[in-house]
Amino acid sequence: MQERIRSCVLQIIDGSVGTRGEGAYLVDLKVKGPQRARKIEIVVDDDSGVRIDQCAWLNRRLRERLEGDEELLAMVGEDFEITASSPGLGEPIMLPRQYIRHCGKVLEVTYSDDGGVERELKGRLLRVSLSEESRQHIVIMPEKNKKKGATPNREEVTLYLDQVSRAVPVAEL
């Protein structure tokens, strides 16, 4: 059932050119709860940040699609709730494409160095390369170390996405 719903969402997004949903892409989809109280949670993003009207548009189109497909409606149940939203602040990046939207922002990144040791880095995302011809990577400028007497590493750090196990955008105050 979840794969059928995922397929519906992808079809709706693919058909969104020229509509309020244009530009959004699927990040995650979860179907929760029993048939009598099913919850469908959709997380979408956009390269320039998802807007509320994109979420509302997607929510309406998916509801129409589910209510119009008797077989799928029987699987989901007639009493279902759909929530289409953007990834919240503090939510980890799940798709390489999401890095584009976070250029210029601070990230906390957990990665494996060349020796396989897990390391953490907090810094500003400067560049993203998602080229298929070369290894996908991000370039981060580490934040200044605030400890007294510490020598800050202020050189850009290049991390290949296959090294990154977790990247989380951080709120800047």
C-alpha contacts under 8 A as a table, 3 or more apart, distances in Angstrom:
res1	aa1	res2	aa2	distance
1	M	4	R	5.09
1	M	5	I	6.29
1	M	72	L	7.52
1	M	75	M	6.83
1	M	76	V	7.55
2	Q	5	I	5.12
2	Q	6	R	6.05
2	Q	29	L	7.94
2	Q	30	K	7.29
2	Q	31	V	6.29
3	E	6	R	4.88
3	E	7	S	6.05
4	R	7	S	5.05
4	R	8	C	6.29
4	R	72	L	7.81
5	I	8	C	4.98
5	I	9	V	6.21
6	R	9	V	5.11
6	R	10	L	6.18
6	R	29	L	6.85
7	S	10	L	5.13
7	S	11	Q	6.17
8	C	11	Q	5.12
8	C	12	I	6.17
8	C	62	L	7.22
8	C	65	R	7.47
9	V	12	I	5.09
9	V	13	I	6.16
9	V	26	L	7.77
9	V	58	L	7.93
9	V	62	L	6.61
10	L	13	I	5.06
10	L	14	D	6.01
10	L	26	L	7.15
11	Q	14	D	5.03
11	Q	15	G	6.13
12	I	15	G	5.11
12	I	16	S	6.19
12	I	58	L	7.41
12	I	61	R	7.06
12	I	62	L	7.39
13	I	16	S	5.04
13	I	21	G	6.94
13	I	22	E	7.25
13	I	24	A	6.80
13	I	25	Y	6.70
13	I	26	L	7.93
13	I	58	L	7.66
14	D	17	V	7.10
16	S	19	T	5.32
16	S	20	R	7.28
16	S	21	G	5.30
16	S	22	E	4.88
16	S	23	G	7.84
17	V	21	G	7.40
17	V	22	E	4.96
17	V	23	G	7.62
18	G	22	E	6.18
19	T	22	E	5.47
20	R	53	D	6.56
20	R	54	Q	5.58
20	R	57	W	6.39
21	G	24	A	6.12
21	G	53	D	7.44
21	G	54	Q	4.46
21	G	55	C	7.36
21	G	57	W	5.86
21	G	58	L	6.32
22	E	54	Q	7.42
23	G	46	D	5.66
23	G	47	D	7.36
24	A	44	V	6.13
24	A	45	D	5.44
24	A	46	D	4.62
24	A	47	D	7.82
24	A	50	V	6.68
24	A	54	Q	7.07
25	Y	44	V	5.42
25	Y	45	D	5.52
25	Y	46	D	6.19
26	L	29	L	7.71
26	L	42	I	7.54
26	L	43	V	6.31
26	L	44	V	4.60
26	L	45	D	6.63
27	V	42	I	7.80
27	V	43	V	5.41
27	V	44	V	5.15
27	V	45	D	6.57
27	V	94	M	6.82
27	V	95	L	6.81
28	D	42	I	5.97
28	D	43	V	5.05
28	D	44	V	7.03
29	L	40	I	7.31
29	L	41	E	5.65
29	L	42	I	4.57
29	L	43	V	6.25
30	K	40	I	5.87
30	K	41	E	5.14
30	K	42	I	6.62
31	V	38	R	7.08
31	V	39	K	5.77
31	V	40	I	4.60
31	V	41	E	6.37
32	K	38	R	5.84
32	K	39	K	5.08
32	K	40	I	6.40
32	K	41	E	7.98
33	G	37	A	6.01
33	G	38	R	4.82
33	G	39	K	6.11
34	P	37	A	5.52
34	P	38	R	5.51
35	Q	38	R	5.22
35	Q	75	M	7.48
35	Q	76	V	5.96
35	Q	77	G	5.05
35	Q	79	D	7.68
35	Q	80	F	7.87
36	R	77	G	6.10
36	R	78	E	7.46
36	R	79	D	5.88
36	R	80	F	7.46
37	A	77	G	7.77
37	A	79	D	5.86
37	A	80	F	5.76
37	A	81	E	7.64
38	R	76	V	6.68
38	R	77	G	6.99
38	R	79	D	6.81
38	R	80	F	4.69
38	R	81	E	6.31
39	K	80	F	5.77
39	K	81	E	4.83
39	K	82	I	6.02
39	K	83	T	7.73
40	I	80	F	7.43
40	I	81	E	6.08
40	I	82	I	4.75
40	I	83	T	6.24
41	E	82	I	6.01
41	E	83	T	4.91
41	E	84	A	6.13
41	E	85	S	7.92
42	I	82	I	7.59
42	I	83	T	6.01
42	I	84	A	4.62
42	I	85	S	6.32
43	V	84	A	5.83
43	V	85	S	5.06
43	V	86	S	5.33
43	V	87	P	6.14
44	V	50	V	7.16
44	V	55	C	7.56
44	V	84	A	7.08
44	V	85	S	6.15
44	V	86	S	5.20
44	V	87	P	7.04
45	D	49	G	6.25
45	D	50	V	5.08
45	D	86	S	5.62
45	D	87	P	6.96
45	D	98	Q	7.38
46	D	49	G	4.82
46	D	50	V	4.78
46	D	98	Q	7.84
46	D	101	R	7.50
47	D	50	V	7.69
47	D	97	R	7.50
47	D	98	Q	6.87
47	D	100	I	6.20
47	D	101	R	5.00
48	S	101	R	5.59
49	G	101	R	6.46
50	V	54	Q	6.68
50	V	55	C	7.61
50	V	86	S	6.14
51	R	54	Q	5.35
51	R	55	C	6.76
52	I	55	C	5.14
52	I	56	A	6.20
52	I	85	S	7.75
53	D	56	A	4.99
53	D	57	W	5.94
54	Q	57	W	5.12
54	Q	58	L	6.16
55	C	58	L	5.19
55	C	59	N	6.02
55	C	84	A	5.14
55	C	85	S	5.73
55	C	86	S	7.63
56	A	59	N	5.00
56	A	60	R	6.21
56	A	84	A	7.03
57	W	60	R	5.28
57	W	61	R	6.22
58	L	61	R	5.16
58	L	62	L	6.07
58	L	84	A	6.91
59	N	62	L	5.37
59	N	63	R	6.23
59	N	82	I	6.44
59	N	83	T	6.72
59	N	84	A	5.70
60	R	63	R	5.19
60	R	64	E	6.21
61	R	64	E	5.11
61	R	65	R	6.14
62	L	65	R	4.95
62	L	66	L	6.08
63	R	66	L	5.20
63	R	67	E	6.03
63	R	82	I	7.40
64	E	67	E	5.23
64	E	68	G	6.01
65	R	68	G	5.12
65	R	69	D	6.36
66	L	69	D	5.32
66	L	70	E	7.67
66	L	72	L	6.31
66	L	73	L	5.65
67	E	70	E	6.90
67	E	73	L	6.02
68	G	73	L	7.81
69	D	72	L	5.45
69	D	73	L	5.95
70	E	73	L	4.98
70	E	74	A	6.06
71	E	74	A	5.22
71	E	75	M	6.59
72	L	75	M	5.07
72	L	76	V	6.16
73	L	76	V	5.04
73	L	77	G	5.56
73	L	78	E	6.29
74	A	77	G	5.24
74	A	78	E	7.14
76	V	80	F	7.06
77	G	80	F	6.38
87	P	91	E	6.12
88	G	91	E	5.48
89	L	169	P	6.54
89	L	170	V	7.05
89	L	171	A	7.04
90	G	168	V	5.78
90	G	169	P	5.69
90	G	170	V	6.09
90	G	171	A	7.61
91	E	168	V	6.01
91	E	169	P	7.17
92	P	166	R	6.46
92	P	167	A	5.47
92	P	168	V	4.33
92	P	169	P	7.02
93	I	96	P	7.61
93	I	98	Q	6.30
93	I	99	Y	7.26
93	I	166	R	7.19
93	I	167	A	5.61
93	I	168	V	5.97
93	I	169	P	7.69
94	M	98	Q	7.28
95	L	98	Q	5.56
95	L	99	Y	7.72
96	P	99	Y	5.80
96	P	100	I	8.00
96	P	130	L	7.29
96	P	161	L	7.62
97	R	100	I	5.86
97	R	101	R	7.87
97	R	130	L	7.61
98	Q	101	R	5.64
98	Q	102	H	6.95
99	Y	102	H	5.13
99	Y	103	C	6.57
99	Y	128	V	6.71
100	I	103	C	5.62
100	I	128	V	6.37
102	H	105	K	5.37
102	H	106	V	7.90
102	H	125	L	6.97
102	H	169	P	7.32
103	C	124	R	7.78
103	C	125	L	5.14
103	C	126	L	5.75
103	C	127	R	6.33
103	C	128	V	7.39
104	G	124	R	5.93
104	G	125	L	5.26
104	G	126	L	5.64
105	K	124	R	5.30
105	K	125	L	5.69
105	K	169	P	7.13
105	K	170	V	7.68
106	V	122	K	6.96
106	V	123	G	5.22
106	V	124	R	4.19
106	V	125	L	6.12
106	V	169	P	5.98
106	V	170	V	5.57
106	V	171	A	7.59
106	V	172	E	7.42
107	L	122	K	5.69
107	L	123	G	5.65
107	L	124	R	6.20
107	L	125	L	6.72
107	L	167	A	6.31
107	L	168	V	5.40
107	L	169	P	4.43
107	L	170	V	5.50
108	E	120	E	7.13
108	E	121	L	5.79
108	E	122	K	4.40
108	E	123	G	6.74
108	E	167	A	5.65
108	E	168	V	5.25
108	E	169	P	6.47
108	E	170	V	6.80
109	V	120	E	5.61
109	V	121	L	5.17
109	V	122	K	6.19
109	V	164	V	7.01
109	V	165	S	7.79
109	V	166	R	5.70
109	V	167	A	4.34
109	V	168	V	6.48
110	T	118	E	6.84
110	T	119	R	5.69
110	T	120	E	4.51
110	T	121	L	6.52
110	T	164	V	6.00
110	T	165	S	5.71
110	T	166	R	5.09
110	T	167	A	6.37
111	Y	118	E	5.57
111	Y	119	R	5.44
111	Y	120	E	6.40
111	Y	159	L	7.90
111	Y	163	Q	5.30
111	Y	164	V	4.20
111	Y	165	S	5.38
111	Y	166	R	6.96
112	S	115	G	7.52
112	S	116	G	5.10
112	S	117	V	5.24
112	S	118	E	4.36
112	S	119	R	5.98
112	S	163	Q	5.25
112	S	164	V	6.61
112	S	165	S	7.56
113	D	116	G	5.23
113	D	117	V	5.44
113	D	118	E	6.42
113	D	119	R	6.83
113	D	163	Q	7.13
114	D	117	V	7.46
121	L	142	P	6.84
122	K	142	P	5.80
122	K	143	E	6.12
123	G	140	I	5.79
123	G	141	M	5.25
123	G	142	P	3.98
123	G	143	E	4.71
124	R	140	I	5.40
124	R	141	M	5.19
124	R	142	P	6.43
124	R	143	E	7.00
125	L	128	V	7.87
125	L	138	I	7.16
125	L	139	V	6.06
125	L	140	I	4.54
125	L	141	M	6.59
126	L	138	I	7.56
126	L	139	V	5.48
126	L	140	I	5.46
126	L	141	M	6.76
127	R	138	I	5.71
127	R	139	V	5.10
127	R	140	I	7.31
128	V	136	Q	7.88
128	V	137	H	6.10
128	V	138	I	4.53
128	V	139	V	6.48
129	S	136	Q	5.46
129	S	137	H	5.33
129	S	138	I	6.25
130	L	135	R	7.71
130	L	136	Q	4.79
130	L	137	H	6.75
131	S	134	S	5.76
131	S	135	R	7.22
131	S	136	Q	6.18
132	E	135	R	7.12
132	E	136	Q	7.29
135	R	160	Y	6.82
136	Q	160	Y	5.85
136	Q	161	L	5.78
136	Q	162	D	7.87
137	H	158	T	6.70
137	H	159	L	5.49
137	H	160	Y	4.09
137	H	161	L	5.18
138	I	158	T	5.76
138	I	159	L	5.41
138	I	160	Y	6.41
138	I	161	L	7.06
139	V	156	E	6.41
139	V	157	V	5.53
139	V	158	T	4.44
139	V	159	L	6.34
140	I	156	E	5.57
140	I	157	V	5.15
140	I	158	T	6.43
140	I	159	L	7.85
141	M	154	R	6.64
141	M	155	E	6.44
141	M	156	E	4.64
141	M	157	V	6.25
142	P	153	N	6.82
142	P	154	R	6.15
142	P	155	E	7.30
142	P	156	E	6.95
142	P	157	V	7.38
143	E	154	R	7.54
144	K	152	P	5.50
144	K	153	N	7.29
144	K	154	R	7.14
145	N	150	A	6.52
145	N	151	T	7.22
145	N	152	P	5.25
145	N	153	N	7.85
146	K	150	A	7.51
147	K	150	A	5.57
159	L	163	Q	6.73
159	L	164	V	7.14
160	Y	163	Q	5.40
160	Y	164	V	6.81
161	L	164	V	5.09
162	D	165	S	7.70
164	V	167	A	7.11
